[in-house]
Amino acid sequence: SVATLRDSATGVPMASAGQASGAVQSAGDIVSSMGFSAEDWDLFRNTVAQIESGGDYSIPGGSGMYYDGRYQMGEAAKKDGSRYAGVEYPGHSDDPNAQVRAAYRANKELQEIIFTGFTLANHTYLMRNETYKNSSIERKLQILGYAHNQGMGGAEKWITTGVVGKDGFGTKGTKYTDLIAANFRAKKSGEELELADNAIN
């Protein structure tokens, strides 16, 4: 079956996708199921995008040019994100010029729903951890930023032990945590936020 997906913030219809295991959800439904408002979600996703790509949906990058798009998603993240969002896995390749990866980078709506599903996968895993489960909304989003860079297991290790991990480029997971926290503080005080462009054109 085919479902129309809508962006959480704009309500813009997202690309139709074949139904995978489980029901296809809208990005907004997934976000609200995690307990986040659309406004807080936009701050989170646009902060992650700022670090990952400067908000550019069209670029490959990361260690070994293995990652794609606005959120620099690799194969495992695309698989988890697709499964949790209930959309068809778009495929991946080690070759950044492969058609399957170019098609993913050209589909902004698909990138958004898979990123949302991937964040749900991390959130679902981390909800088993009492520290995460009992955290405020802002703190949960900070930890999810760390998980985007270091994986759910890396995030759990960090909140349990305080040991900070790094990615293939030497970027610390706390770069995400700290910028998300700074943007929440800036939002409260009416200052300018360090965000990627919010638009999906």
Disulfide bonds with the S-S distance in Angstrom:
none
